[in-house]
Amino acid sequence: MLSTTDTSRRRRSASLGLRWLVCSCALQLVTVRAHAQGQPQAQLTTVVLCDPNDPALSARVDGQVGDLALRLVVVQTERGRAMDAVQARALAVSHAARASVWLVALPDGGYDISVLDVVSGALQMRQVPAAHKGELLASSATYEAVALLVRAELRALLAVSAVGQAQGEPRAAAVSGRDSRSGADDAAGSPAASSAETARQAETLGVDRSVDRSKEEPSSATGATPDAEREASRATMADAASASDAARAQALRSWAAAGWQLSAPSTHYLANGIDAQLGVQLQRWRFGAAVTLGLPTTLSDSRSIVRLQRQTFALSGAFRVLQHGRCVVWLRALAEVMRFGRQTHVRDPALQATPDADLMSAALAADIALDLRLWRALGLELSLGLDLVPWAPRLSYQIGAQREERAQLGFVQPRASLGVLLGF
């Protein structure tokens, strides 16, 4: 059995141990916080976006550059006032920004994009054409193309800046050493001094309106080599070439086609007529409705003359299997309703003509279509396919109790069509 003295000693030891643990944790926390405050924090490059007075466009640009190591500042500008490089540079300098971006809306719905690097003085200018008026969500496709191009330009600017910083570290260290010997560390590290230095660089350098970075000399401000700038320019051009197509591929757009169709319901019967299609396209899928207005075709022998007119209505769905340059290949499936209009005139007095009738049949079809773009959204479409007609009409003579087969329309009916396509 423990005495009162032993119990008191044990309690005193436990209390001292708990106090030591709490003090150790507090000391470690203070040490970690002090170390974190002493570490230099990664600074984000500031970029000024002159407000295009279109909240949807500003939001789209902000969303595209959100994952880049930069801080986008949207600056209100005077509505209706044209922006130029001098004003854009002044805005960037006033916000201690590395670059300035401004967008100019074109009368046809497109945009001019300008990106000014305040430090090197390079001005990059791009243009996004307006989406075709027949497309659904055309403005959304244009906004997406603009945002992608701005992202490409800023990514190239950050890449050149990163190379310049890596190569400029020894030179920066030497400058820092000279500043410390002169006792100017605090002044050089202050935001006001940094802003003034940026302003002096901008006033000294001026604006270079060249678009190709690969032709520029290495910048003394960034220290970037021609190889680094060439790689950044190549990446920018690749993004610029695909930005418009990528945005258009994500948009829902309409299309239409009109042409001539030729089909072979039987070995003795060729049907032809006007084919018209209308539908929508979303990425690699295309859906539409088609109507074929066939011209009357005459089948004649020594007994009778039969006039047949083949007309169809179809709903289709197609999948893009190949795209190379101006050529696009589609695989398409169709569900059809066919109408065969029949008119009969007899030559043999012993026969009696049957009344005129419309013979109906459902059908399924599959074809392959080749689209060739000629100019902008205008192109040609060639398709080859097969119609499966389970209830194709049968033409026969009824002589007494006997039935004599005259012509049988095939279960499989090949067809081909050539037309003009609007809406690539």
C-alpha positions in Angstrom: 0.0 0.0 0.0 1.4 3.4 -1.1 1.9 6.1 1.4 0.6 9.7 1.0 4.1 11.0 0.4 4.7 8.6 -2.6 1.4 9.5 -4.2 2.1 13.2 -3.9 5.5 12.7 -5.5 4.0 10.8 -8.4 1.4 13.5 -9.0 4.1 16.2 -8.9 6.2 14.3 -11.5 3.3 13.8 -13.9 2.5 17.6 -13.6 6.1 18.5 -14.4 6.1 16.1 -17.4 2.9 17.6 -18.8 4.2 21.1 -18.4 7.4 20.1 -20.3 5.4 18.6 -23.2 3.3 21.7 -23.6 6.3 24.0 -23.5 8.1 21.9 -26.1 5.1 22.0 -28.5 4.8 25.7 -28.1 8.5 26.2 -28.8 8.4 24.1 -31.9 5.3 25.9 -33.2 7.0 29.3 -32.8 10.1 28.0 -34.5 8.1 26.6 -37.5 6.2 29.9 -37.9 9.4 31.9 -37.7 11.0 29.7 -40.3 8.0 30.0 -42.6 8.0 33.8 -42.3 11.7 33.8 -43.1 11.3 31.8 -46.4 10.7 33.9 -49.5 7.2 33.3 -50.8 6.6 32.6 -54.5 5.5 35.8 -56.2 2.9 35.7 -58.9 3.4 37.6 -62.1 0.8 40.4 -62.4 -1.0 40.8 -65.7 -3.4 43.6 -66.5 -6.5 42.9 -68.6 -8.2 46.0 -70.0 -11.9 45.4 -69.3 -13.6 44.5 -72.7 -16.9 45.6 -71.2 -18.2 42.1 -71.6 -18.5 40.1 -68.3 -18.9 36.8 -70.1 -15.6 37.3 -72.1 -13.7 38.5 -69.0 -14.9 35.5 -67.1 -13.9 33.1 -69.9 -10.3 34.6 -70.0 -10.0 34.5 -66.2 -11.1 30.8 -66.2 -8.5 29.9 -68.9 -5.5 31.5 -67.1 -6.6 30.4 -63.6 -4.0 27.6 -63.4 -1.1 29.7 -64.6 1.4 31.3 -62.1 0.0 34.8 -62.6 -2.5 37.3 -61.0 -5.0 38.7 -63.5 -6.2 42.2 -62.7 -9.1 43.5 -64.7 -8.9 47.3 -65.1 -11.8 49.4 -66.1 -11.2 51.6 -69.2 -13.2 54.4 -70.8 -16.0 52.9 -72.9 -15.6 53.5 -76.6 -12.0 54.7 -76.3 -9.5 52.9 -78.5 -6.6 51.3 -76.6 -3.0 51.5 -77.9 0.4 50.3 -76.7 1.3 53.5 -74.9 -1.9 53.5 -72.8 -1.6 49.8 -72.1 2.0 50.2 -70.9 0.9 53.0 -68.6 -1.8 50.8 -67.1 0.7 48.0 -66.6 3.3 50.3 -65.0 0.7 51.8 -62.6 -0.3 48.3 -61.4 3.4 47.1 -61.3 2.4 44.4 -63.9 4.6 42.5 -66.2 2.2 42.5 -69.2 -1.0 44.2 -70.4 -3.7 42.5 -72.5 -6.5 44.3 -74.4 -9.2 43.0 -76.7 -10.8 44.9 -79.5 -14.2 43.7 -80.9 -14.4 43.7 -84.7 -17.5 44.6 -86.7 -18.0 41.0 -87.9 -18.0 39.6 -84.4 -14.4 38.6 -84.2 -11.7 40.0 -81.9 -8.2 41.5 -82.1 -5.9 40.3 -79.2 -2.9 42.3 -78.1 -0.4 41.3 -75.4 2.3 43.8 -74.4 5.3 42.6 -72.4 6.3 45.7 -70.5 9.8 44.6 -69.6 11.0 43.4 -73.1 8.6 45.7 -75.0 7.4 42.9 -77.3 3.9 43.3 -78.6 2.0 40.2 -79.7 -1.0 40.7 -81.9 -3.5 37.9 -82.8 -6.9 37.8 -84.4 -9.9 35.5 -83.8 -12.4 35.4 -86.7 -16.1 35.4 -85.9 -17.9 32.1 -85.7 -20.2 31.4 -88.6 -23.6 32.9 -88.2 -25.4 29.6 -88.8 -23.8 28.0 -85.8 -25.6 27.6 -82.5 -23.7 29.1 -79.5 -21.5 31.0 -82.0 -20.5 33.7 -79.4 -19.5 31.1 -76.9 -17.2 29.5 -79.5 -15.6 32.9 -80.2 -15.1 33.7 -76.5 -13.4 30.3 -76.0 -11.1 30.9 -78.9 -10.1 34.3 -77.5 -9.5 32.9 -74.1 -7.3 30.1 -75.4 -5.2 32.5 -77.4 -4.7 34.8 -74.4 -3.7 31.8 -72.4 -1.2 30.7 -75.0 0.4 34.1 -75.2 0.7 34.4 -71.4 2.0 30.9 -71.0 4.8 31.7 -73.5 5.5 35.0 -71.7 5.8 33.1 -68.4 8.1 30.5 -70.0 10.5 33.2 -71.3 10.3 35.0 -67.9 11.2 31.7 -66.0 14.3 31.1 -68.3 15.3 34.7 -67.8 15.1 34.5 -64.0 17.1 31.2 -63.9 19.9 32.8 -66.0 19.8 36.1 -64.2 20.3 34.7 -60.7 24.1 35.1 -60.6 23.8 38.7 -62.0 21.0 39.4 -59.4 23.2 38.1 -56.6 26.1 40.4 -57.6 23.7 43.4 -57.8 22.4 42.4 -54.3 25.9 42.3 -53.0 26.7 45.8 -54.2 23.4 47.1 -52.8 24.2 45.5 -49.4 27.6 47.2 -49.4 26.0 50.5 -50.1 23.4 50.0 -47.4 20.4 50.1 -49.8 18.9 46.7 -49.1 15.6 48.0 -47.7 15.0 50.5 -50.4 15.7 48.1 -53.2 13.4 45.5 -51.8 10.4 47.9 -51.2 7.4 47.8 -53.5 7.8 51.5 -54.4 11.3 50.9 -55.6 10.3 47.9 -57.6 7.5 49.9 -59.3 9.8 52.8 -60.0 12.4 50.4 -61.5 9.7 48.8 -63.7 8.6 52.3 -64.8 12.2 53.3 -65.7 12.6 50.1 -67.7 9.4 50.7 -69.6 10.3 54.3 -70.4 13.7 53.3 -71.6 12.7 50.3 -73.7 9.8 51.5 -75.8 7.4 49.2 -77.8 8.6 46.6 -80.3 5.6 45.8 -82.6 7.3 42.6 -83.9 5.1 39.5 -83.6 7.7 36.8 -84.0 9.8 36.4 -80.8 12.3 34.1 -82.6 13.6 37.2 -84.5 14.3 39.2 -81.4 17.7 39.5 -79.6 18.0 38.2 -76.1 16.4 40.7 -73.7 18.7 42.3 -71.2 15.8 42.5 -68.7 14.9 38.8 -68.9 18.2 37.2 -70.0 16.2 34.7 -72.2 18.1 33.0 -74.9 16.9 32.9 -78.5 16.4 29.2 -78.2 14.0 29.6 -75.3 12.1 32.4 -77.0 11.9 30.3 -80.2 10.5 27.4 -78.2 7.9 29.7 -76.5 6.9 31.2 -79.8 6.5 27.8 -81.4 4.3 26.7 -78.6 2.2 29.9 -78.9 1.8 29.4 -82.6 0.7 25.8 -82.2 -1.9 26.8 -79.6 -3.1 29.7 -81.8 -3.5 27.3 -84.7 -5.7 24.9 -82.7 -7.5 27.3 -80.5 -10.2 28.2 -83.0 -10.7 24.6 -84.0 -10.9 23.4 -80.4 -13.5 26.0 -79.5 -15.5 25.3 -82.6 -15.4 21.5 -81.9 -17.0 22.1 -78.5 -19.9 24.2 -79.9 -23.2 22.9 -81.2 -23.7 24.1 -84.7 -26.2 23.5 -87.5 -25.6 22.1 -91.0 -27.6 21.6 -94.2 -27.0 19.8 -97.5 -28.8 19.6 -100.8 -28.0 17.4 -103.8 -29.0 14.7 -106.2 -29.6 11.0 -105.2 -29.6 8.0 -107.5 -30.9 4.6 -106.3 -31.5 1.2 -107.8 -34.6 -0.5 -106.4 -34.3 -3.3 -109.0 -32.2 -4.2 -112.0 -34.8 -2.7 -114.3 -35.6 0.4 -112.2 -33.4 3.3 -111.4 -34.9 6.1 -109.3 -33.4 9.6 -108.9 -34.4 12.8 -107.3 -33.6 15.8 -105.1 -32.1 15.1 -101.7 -32.3 17.7 -98.9 -30.8 17.4 -95.3 -30.9 19.5 -92.2 -29.4 18.9 -88.8 -27.0 19.7 -85.9 -23.5 18.7 -85.1 -21.8 18.3 -81.7 -18.2 17.4 -81.6 -17.9 14.0 -83.4 -21.6 13.4 -83.7 -24.0 14.6 -86.3 -27.8 14.2 -86.3 -30.3 15.2 -89.0 -33.4 14.7 -91.0 -33.5 14.0 -94.8 -36.2 14.2 -97.5 -35.8 12.7 -101.0 -38.3 13.8 -103.7 -37.9 11.3 -106.5 -38.9 11.9 -110.1 -41.3 9.6 -111.8 -39.7 6.7 -113.6 -41.5 4.7 -116.4 -41.5 0.9 -116.6 -43.0 -0.3 -119.8 -43.5 -3.6 -121.7 -46.0 -4.9 -124.4 -48.8 -5.1 -121.8 -48.6 -2.0 -119.7 -46.9 1.2 -118.7 -46.2 1.7 -115.0 -45.0 5.0 -113.5 -43.2 4.8 -110.1 -42.2 7.7 -107.9 -39.9 6.9 -105.0 -39.9 9.3 -102.0 -38.3 8.9 -98.6 -38.2 10.6 -95.2 -35.3 9.7 -92.9 -33.8 10.4 -89.5 -30.1 9.9 -89.3 -27.2 9.8 -86.8 -23.6 9.9 -87.9 -20.2 9.5 -86.2 -17.0 11.1 -87.5 -14.4 8.3 -88.0 -11.7 10.3 -89.8 -10.6 13.9 -90.3 -7.6 14.8 -92.4 -7.1 18.3 -93.6 -10.2 19.3 -95.6 -11.6 15.8 -95.7 -14.0 14.3 -93.1 -15.4 10.8 -93.2 -18.7 9.8 -91.5 -20.4 6.6 -90.8 -24.2 7.1 -90.8 -27.3 5.0 -89.9 -30.8 6.0 -91.0 -34.4 5.0 -90.2 -36.6 5.6 -93.2 -40.2 5.7 -94.4 -40.6 5.1 -98.1 -43.5 5.9 -100.4 -43.7 4.4 -103.9 -46.4 6.2 -105.9 -47.8 3.9 -108.7 -49.7 4.8 -111.8 -50.7 2.1 -114.4 -51.7 2.4 -118.0 -52.6 -0.8 -120.0 -51.7 -1.6 -123.6 -53.3 -5.0 -123.8 -57.1 -4.7 -124.1 -57.5 -8.0 -122.3 -56.1 -6.4 -119.1 -57.6 -3.9 -116.8 -55.5 -1.3 -115.1 -55.3 -1.3 -111.3 -56.2 2.0 -109.5 -53.4 4.4 -108.7 -52.0 3.7 -105.2 -49.3 4.8 -102.7 -47.3 1.8 -101.6 -45.6 2.3 -98.2 -42.6 0.6 -96.6 -40.3 1.2 -93.6 -36.6 0.8 -94.2 -33.2 0.9 -92.5 -30.1 2.3 -94.2 -26.4 2.6 -93.6 -23.9 4.6 -95.6 -20.5 6.2 -95.6 -20.2 9.9 -96.4 -17.1 11.9 -97.5 -17.2 15.7 -96.8 -14.7 17.9 -98.6 -14.4 21.5 -97.5 -14.0 24.0 -100.4 -14.2 27.4 -98.7 -15.0 28.3 -95.1 -18.2 26.5 -94.2 -19.0 25.4 -97.8 -18.1 22.0 -99.1 -19.2 18.9 -101.1 -20.6 15.6 -99.7 -20.5 12.3 -101.5 -22.3 9.3 -99.9 -22.6 5.6 -100.8 -25.0 3.4 -99.0 -27.6 0.6 -98.9 -31.3 0.7 -98.1 -32.9 -2.4 -96.5 -36.6 -2.4 -97.6 -38.4 -5.4 -96.1 -41.8 -4.5 -97.6 -40.8 -3.5 -101.1 -43.7 -3.3 -103.6 -44.3 -6.2 -106.0 -45.5 -5.5 -109.5 -47.5 -8.4 -111.2 -50.2 -9.3 -113.7 -53.4 -11.0 -112.6 -54.6 -13.2 -115.5 -57.5 -15.3 -114.5 -56.5 -17.4 -111.5 -52.8 -17.0 -112.2 -50.5 -14.3 -111.1 -47.6 -13.4 -113.3 -44.6 -11.5 -111.8 -43.7 -8.4 -113.7 -41.1 -6.7 -111.5 -39.9 -7.2 -107.9 -38.2 -4.4 -106.1 -35.2 -5.6 -104.2 -34.8 -6.0 -100.5 -31.4 -4.4 -100.7 -31.4 -1.2 -102.7 -28.0 0.5 -103.3 -27.9 4.3 -103.6 -25.4 7.2 -104.1 -25.8 10.9 -103.6 -23.7 14.0 -104.3 -24.5 17.4 -102.9 -23.4 20.7 -101.5 -22.8 20.9 -97.8 -23.1 24.1 -95.7 -21.9 24.1 -92.1 -18.4 22.6 -91.4 
